[in-house]
Amino acid sequence: MSNHNWDALVEELNNLKALPLSYSKMNTLFNCPLRYQHQYIEKSERGIPKVKEPAVVGKLIHNIFETCVNRGNTFGFEDDVVDFNRVWASICKQTPLTGKEYDMAQDQKIHAHKVYKRMVEILKKQKFTSIPELQVICTKDLRVVRQAKWPARLLFGYIDYFGISPKGTKALVIDYKTHKKTDDNAETVDVQTRIYGFLIMLMFPTIQTLKIGAAYIPDELVEAPVTFTRENIGQYESYVFDILCKYRDALVTANSIGFEPITSKNCDWCNFHTKCPLMIAKAEKKAARKAKADAKKG
C-alpha cells in the first residue's frame, strides 16, 4: 500500500477506538449512528428485530450453498455427488425454523437451485478451486492475511464464494444475496465487494484478473459486474482509503454532536428498538391509536 498516508489513518482510527473494522460495522454507522453506538460502543443487550424471518432464511440458504460448493469442490460437481435437494432437506431439518420461516425458504428453493446450477456452470468452465470460508484480514501494519489476532486487525470480512484458477492468475468472488436486486442494495454489494476484492488482490499476488459479483437468489442469476486487474491496483487502493476516511469523519462527527437515530427501511432489522426514541415514539402513537379505536368500539 502506497501513495496514501495509511499509517496516519490507522493511528486516527485506533485513537477513536474504532478498530477492527468490517464493512457491516462501517455501514451501520452510515445508516444509523444510534444503532452503531448501542451495537459497537456500548455493546447493549440486543432485542428481537421486528422482521427476523428473512435473516434466518438467508443464513439457511448461505449454509446450503456453502455445503454444496464445498462438497462439489472436493468430490466433483456432478448431480449424483452433490444432490442439491437432499442437502436442502438435510440442512432444513437440522435448522430450527418456524412455520413461516420454513414456508419462506420453500418459496426460494427453486430460485436457489437455479442459481446453484448457474454457479456450477461457471466453476466447471473456469476449473476454479474454491477456498471455503475465506476470511480476508488487513492488519494494522497493512499486511493482508487469512488469520490474525483480533487486536491486530484493521479491516476484515468473510467471502461467501472465492474461486481461483489452477495457475492462480484468475479468480472469482460471488456474494450470495437472498433478496431481489434493487439499485440501493446493488450499490451496497458493489461497495462491499470492492473493499474485499482489493484485499484479495493483495493477499494473492499471482491474481491478474478478479471478477466480483452477486447471486441474487430470487432473480435466478449470477452476475460478475466488477472486474479488478492488477495494473489498476492503485485505483482500488484509493477507493478503499477514501471509504475508511469517510467512516473516520462520520465517527468524529457522531462523537462531537451525538449518535443520532436515523429512520429508514433498515429499522425493521434493528434489534435495539427499545432504546431508540424514534421507535419508542412510533410505538406509543400506535398504542394510542389502538386505544382510541378500542374505546370507540366499547
Summary of the structure (lengths in Angstrom):
residues: 298
radius of gyration: 21.6
end to end distance: 70.7
largest distance: 76.5
contacts: 872
relative contact order: 0.16
helix: 58%
strand: 15%
